[in-house]
Amino acid sequence: MPRKLVYYVAVTVDGFIAHRDGSFEGFLFQGEHITDLIREFPETFPAHLHPLFGVPDEVRRFDTVLMGRHTYEVGLREGFTNPYRPLRQLVFSRTMETSPDPADALHREDPADLVRQLKTAEGKDIWLCGGSQLASALIGEIDELILKINPVLFGAGISLFDGSIGPLDLTLADRKEYPNGVVIARYLRTL
């Protein structure tokens, strides 16, 4: 079965993945949805939070994570240079000279070319962690979109996609609503 590129991200009702400064205040980190996400996607929780949330050190769905520089810098500001170990971490940046961690590969080339190569290799699915510029650059390669929709409006911030991306037809494959207002929606690319 071919590997898929999955854009799996938290988002507000009005389509923002973070505030303008890159912070996430307003997203819900407690509730039944967290239990389900730990069970389905344990590898997507930053490694330093595993003990706090009781996350097992398992790789279930993804073995590779893609991040833009701004997304990577969220953990870097807190001193975490390898946030999603044991995943293969690929950071895309045109401005970073070197990676602060030898386990993280820094890439400057076209991300779509690299993703096409990754899709042909053996392995689990590829997680597009963020951010909006990288998601826009990879719009043609995204096979699945999993949104953790939080019941909050930011009004402004970093959008799910940066700029105009053109139409992308999606089919709702699954949706689960939680008592705290969080909705997990899974969309597949319509071919």
C-alpha positions, 0 to 999 in steps of 0.5 A: 500500500503506497504511503500517504501524505497526511496534513494532521493539524489542530485548527480553529473554527475560523481556519487558523492553526495558530495566533500570529505569534505562533502560539496556540492559546485557546486550543483544548488539550484536555478532554475525551478527544485527547484520549482518542488521539493518544490511542490513534496517533501517539507519535504526534505528541511531542516526546517531552509530553509523553509522561505527562499525558501517558502517551506510549512510545509507539509509532502507529500511523506515521514514521516521518514528520515534515515541518516548516521552519516556523513550526519547528521553532515552536519546540526550539524556543522551548529547548526541544530540538528533536520533538517527535522522536523516534520519527524521521524529522524533516525541516524545510527552510530557506533561511536556516543554515544548519539543523540544531539537532543531527537527527533532524534533516534540513531541506531547502529543495522543493518539498513536493519533489521530496514527498514524491520520493518519500511516497515511493519508499517503504514505510508508514504514512508521512505526517505534515505537521505544519505550517501553512506555507509548507502545506500550500507548497505541498497542496498537490501531494496531500492525500488526507486532511485530518483536522482537530477543530477546536471550538474557538475563533481567533479572528486572525492568525496563521491560516491552515494554508498560506495564500491562494491554493486553488480548489482541492476536492475532498470527501468527508471520510469520518467525523467525531464530535466530543462533548467539549466541542472539539470535532475531529474530521478526516477528509480524503482527496477526491481523485 
